[in-house]
Amino acid sequence: DVPGADTTLADLPLRDDLRGRSPYGAPQLDVSVRLNTNENPYPPPQELVDDVTAAVQEAATALHRYPDRDAKALRADLAAYLTKATGVALVTENVWAANGSNEVLQQILQAFGGPGRTALGFEPSYSMHPILSAGTRTDWVPAPRRDDFSLDGAQAARIVAEKQPGVVFVTSPNNPTGQSVSQDDLRAVLAAAPGIVVVDEAYAEFSGRPSAIELIREYPAKVIVSRTMSKAFAFAGGRLGYLAAAPAMIDALLLVRLPYHLSVVTQAAARAVLRHAKATLGSVQALIDERERVVEALREQGFSPVPSDANFVLFGRFADAHRAWQRYLDADVLIRDVGIPGHLRVTIGTPEENDAFLAASKVVSEEI
Ligand code: PMP
């Protein structure tokens, strides 16, 4: 007898534009092989767990006080990491952080999107971009990719010039298809864009391509590069996303962020994890090698995997992708039906998990 259980969503004075929508979310199922949300499959090593514990223990002595609202120490650490990773010398003022890059993206839309403005993305891409746009009342404008899912830079620039969106999302490497966007194609989009271009680099560490961070100096009033500690940094549970941009962009985001949005605990834990960046990111090469092994094996089984720069692979073709997804699940392997006809997406796991996935694939390939 749950209080209020007789009231349904239809009874609530919900915004009209949210009626009938579904919440984002991949199934969180209890199966042995979970390859559906692009996490790093390697749990944190004991030294890192100990360091996070010690850092949080120390932070706990100040839990009666609000955290540093501007997370300056954490942003300085992130700036140092990005400087090392990209060769572009960034400082604290170039970096902003929030609870996952989803929150970073939402703040960008709160500041630069909103009623009367549009956001444009090249589909298929990360499905939270249109959902965050809807939540901030930013009209979503879908634009196409080539049939092989790569981005046609010239066509993208033409569409941006025609639609004049306030915000453009370019995901590189793209989720769920895996390919990166070249610096030339990005420049074409940036040159055409009247507003902000968000380059979502959630999977950048898995790609050998140069980062759009190199373009901040050239397009300071346009480019924002978002990143996350959820993937390569193996910190999905910690919730820490960040961005690099010109300092004025961060001044804009300060207008919409919630005060004290990053808890004392989050800031301390993320800083401890960053101190172990070298060890954690050591898993990246192993995951890239496994990705190539999985792609090759899928090809041998008769599938068509899309070349990937990330820690996941989109592959097909299935007559009925959802039925195939269920067959994997029956084999205790959870992968992702991203809604692209004929295709499924698999996250690269440990060698054992990938073997289990490939064994299931063999069975599925013989059925279809
Ligand atoms: N961008 C892309 C392209 C993603 O795939 C994801 C995670 N699925 C995110 C952003 C958000 O991740 P998080 O909020 O964990 O940083």
Residues whose N, C-alpha, C, O or C-beta is under 5 A from the ligand:
A	BS01	PMP	G100 S101 N102 Y126 T171 N175 D200 A202 T228 S230 L240 G241
